[in-house]
C-alpha cells in the first residue's frame, strides 16, 4: 500500500478506498507501521472517521499500533445507498426496541451487515488479525464482529456503547429530544448549529469548547453531509435489537469503558455489556459524557493500549 495519499485530517495517516465483495466502497485511513499489531476503530451513528480524534490515533501509533479508521457505509466518503428510507414512526420503533419487542420492518441493512463490512475491509487490507475499539453504535458493531469472527478479532475494546437489551435506561430528556429534533433549515449554517447543539447535549460537561465543536462540525459538513444515511443507520440499530446472543459468544478479552456523565447511553448500558461478556472488565470515567474530548485522550489511550498489550 505504497504511495497512498496523505490524509488532510491527520498528516501521519494515509487515505485508501476499498471495494468490498458486495460492491460497497469503504473510505479508510491507515497510520503507523503496518508490521505492528493493528487496531481497528469503528465509529458511531451518523459520524465520520474524523470523529476519532487525530490525537487518539497518534497516541495508539506511538504505543506501537498500526491504526485503521474508516467511514461506515452510508456516511462520510464511503458508499451511500440509493434507496430512500421510509420515514417510520421513530418513537414507536424506539419504544418497541426498549421493551425488547422485535421491529419487524425490513431495514436497508442491519448491524450484522456492518460488522461484515468491517471484516471484509480488513480482509481486503490483508490484515488477518487485529484488535478493535468500537464507540457507541461502533461498539455494537464491534460486539457482533468479535462474536462472529473470533479468529480475526484478538481483543475487544468498547467505548460508551450498549448491547441494547430490553429495559435498559432510556436517554435523558434532552438527549431523547435529539432524535426528533432537526436543523432549522437545510442551509449549511443551520445544520452546523444543530450539530453543535447536539454535541453540547451529549458531550462531557466540563470539556465543552464551542470553537472546537464548530471546527469539527464545519469539517464534517464540508467532508460529507448525508442525513438519509444517518436515518438508515438508526433503523439498523432499532431493527437489530438486543445483542445478548452475540455477547454470549464473545470469548476474547474485553474492556468496556463508559463515561460517568453520559446521558445518551447511561453508564448502566456499559455495565450491562460487561456483565453479558464473559470476564469483561468495566471502567467508569469520571466526568466524561458521550464523546472523546482531547482532555480524555491520554486516559482513554492508556486504558486501551494497556488492555491490548496485556
Order of alpha helices (4+ residues) and beta strands (2+ residues): beta-beta-beta-alpha-beta-alpha-alpha-beta-alpha-beta-alpha-alpha-alpha-alpha-alpha-beta-alpha-beta-alpha
